[in-house]
Amino acid sequence: MKDEIILVAARSPELADKIKGVLEQEFFNITDTCVSGSETLRKVRMYKPDLVVVDYELGDMTGFQVTEVIINESLGSVILLANQMQKDYAEQYFEYPYMISLRKPINKAVLLNSVEIALKSRRGIQSLENEIIRLKEDIDTRKSVEKAKGILMKSLGISEDEAYQRLRKRSMDSQVPMKTVADIIISTMG
């Protein structure tokens, strides 16, 4: 079984089960099926799937509306199953890789390839988002360290290198991250 979680939504339980069966044959992890837009959104928020395969035709909402909520709230990626006109309409508003639209009737091989592509894109996006978070943390640390060095240099009359060495030594001796030491210096001496 593959690790990513997939949710399937279609107006008819038969279509949802058919899509689920095709994906399960390829060992995809199908967490659940839905037959309405509101149920889909509730389960998306509950399960946090990596991918939602959604039919354009749902009872209380369109697949477009469901896709819009999922993408705008960064809840996952979507494969939208639609006729040509619906597909063209959706593609004007949503960009790959967050949404892939497939024209009905759906070819099994095309569906499976699209699922693989959507999941691979999702992993890539998550990796980039994690890298952005890490880089922002690094920038925040550097800002704090630079500010604390300036405070130490000014208050103790020491060089920049000596101020850095004192910050580093205090961090290592106390086994506290350098940013925390810098923030303490900023709050107490700044």
C-alpha positions in Angstrom: 0.0 0.0 0.0 1.3 3.5 -0.9 1.6 6.1 1.9 -0.3 9.0 0.5 -4.0 9.3 1.3 -6.6 9.8 -1.4 -10.3 10.7 -1.0 -12.7 10.0 -3.8 -15.9 12.1 -4.4 -18.6 11.5 -7.0 -22.3 12.1 -7.1 -23.2 8.4 -7.4 -21.8 5.8 -5.0 -21.3 3.5 -7.9 -18.9 5.9 -9.7 -17.1 6.6 -6.4 -16.7 2.9 -5.8 -15.6 2.3 -9.4 -12.8 4.9 -9.1 -11.9 3.6 -5.6 -11.6 0.1 -7.0 -9.3 1.2 -9.9 -7.0 3.0 -7.5 -7.0 0.2 -4.9 -5.9 -2.3 -7.6 -2.8 -0.2 -7.9 -2.3 -0.2 -4.1 -3.3 3.4 -3.5 -4.6 4.2 0.0 -8.2 5.3 -0.5 -9.3 6.7 2.8 -13.0 7.1 2.0 -15.6 8.0 -0.7 -18.1 10.9 -0.7 -21.3 11.6 -2.6 -21.7 15.3 -1.9 -19.6 18.5 -1.9 -20.3 19.3 1.8 -19.4 15.7 2.8 -16.2 15.9 0.7 -15.1 19.2 2.4 -15.9 17.8 5.8 -13.8 14.6 5.2 -11.0 16.6 3.6 -10.7 18.6 6.8 -11.0 15.5 8.9 -8.6 13.2 7.0 -6.2 15.8 5.4 -5.7 13.7 2.2 -2.8 14.3 -0.1 -5.2 14.1 -3.1 -8.9 14.4 -3.7 -10.3 12.8 -6.9 -13.6 14.7 -7.4 -16.3 14.4 -10.0 -17.6 17.8 -11.3 -21.1 16.6 -10.7 -21.9 16.5 -7.0 -25.3 16.7 -5.4 -25.1 20.0 -3.4 -22.1 21.7 -5.0 -20.0 21.4 -8.1 -16.6 19.8 -8.2 -15.4 23.3 -9.2 -16.6 24.8 -5.9 -15.1 21.9 -3.9 -11.8 22.3 -5.7 -11.8 26.1 -5.1 -12.2 25.5 -1.3 -9.5 22.8 -1.2 -7.0 24.9 -3.2 -7.7 28.2 -1.5 -7.3 26.7 1.9 -4.3 24.6 0.9 -6.0 21.4 1.9 -4.5 19.2 -0.8 -4.3 18.6 -4.5 -7.2 17.8 -6.7 -8.0 15.7 -9.8 -11.2 17.1 -11.2 -13.2 14.8 -13.5 -15.3 17.0 -15.9 -16.7 17.2 -19.4 -14.7 19.4 -21.9 -16.6 22.6 -21.2 -16.2 22.2 -17.4 -12.6 21.2 -17.8 -11.8 24.3 -19.9 -13.6 26.5 -17.3 -11.7 25.0 -14.3 -8.3 25.3 -16.0 -8.8 29.0 -16.4 -8.9 29.4 -12.6 -6.6 26.7 -11.2 -3.0 26.1 -12.0 -1.1 22.8 -12.2 0.2 21.3 -10.0 -2.6 22.0 -7.5 -5.3 20.8 -9.8 -5.3 18.4 -12.7 -8.5 18.2 -14.7 -9.4 15.0 -16.7 -12.0 14.9 -19.4 -14.8 12.3 -19.0 -15.1 9.5 -19.8 -12.0 8.7 -17.9 -9.4 6.3 -19.2 -8.0 4.0 -16.5 -4.4 4.5 -17.6 -4.8 8.3 -17.8 -6.4 8.3 -14.3 -3.6 6.3 -12.8 -0.9 8.4 -14.5 -2.6 11.6 -13.3 -2.8 10.3 -9.7 1.0 9.5 -9.8 1.8 12.9 -11.2 -0.4 14.7 -8.7 1.1 12.9 -5.8 4.6 13.4 -7.0 3.9 17.1 -7.5 2.4 17.3 -4.0 5.5 15.8 -2.5 7.7 18.3 -4.4 5.5 21.2 -3.2 5.7 20.0 0.4 9.4 19.7 0.2 9.7 23.2 -1.1 7.4 24.6 1.5 9.5 22.9 4.2 12.6 24.4 2.7 11.0 27.9 2.8 10.1 27.5 6.4 13.7 26.4 7.2 15.2 29.3 5.3 12.9 31.8 7.1 14.0 30.3 10.4 17.6 30.7 9.4 17.1 34.3 8.4 15.3 35.0 11.8 18.3 33.4 13.6 20.8 35.5 11.7 18.9 38.7 12.4 18.7 37.9 16.1 22.4 36.9 16.3 23.5 40.0 14.4 21.5 42.3 16.7 22.8 40.5 19.8 26.4 40.8 18.5 25.9 44.5 18.0 24.6 44.9 21.6 27.5 42.9 23.0 30.0 44.9 20.9 28.6 48.2 22.1 28.1 47.4 25.7 31.3 45.4 26.3 33.6 47.1 23.8 34.5 43.9 22.0 35.1 43.0 18.4 32.4 41.4 16.2 34.3 38.1 16.2 34.6 38.1 20.0 30.9 38.9 20.4 30.0 36.0 18.1 32.3 33.6 20.0 30.6 34.6 23.3 27.2 33.9 21.8 28.4 30.6 20.5 30.0 29.6 23.7 27.0 30.5 25.8 24.8 28.5 23.4 27.0 25.5 23.6 27.5 25.7 27.4 23.8 26.0 28.1 22.8 23.6 25.3 20.3 26.3 24.1 19.9 27.3 20.5 21.9 30.3 19.5 18.8 32.2 18.5 17.4 31.8 22.0 20.6 33.1 23.6 20.6 36.0 21.1 16.9 36.8 21.9 17.7 36.8 25.7 20.5 39.2 25.2 18.3 41.4 23.0 15.5 41.4 25.6 17.7 42.0 28.6 20.4 44.3 27.3 18.8 45.8 24.2 
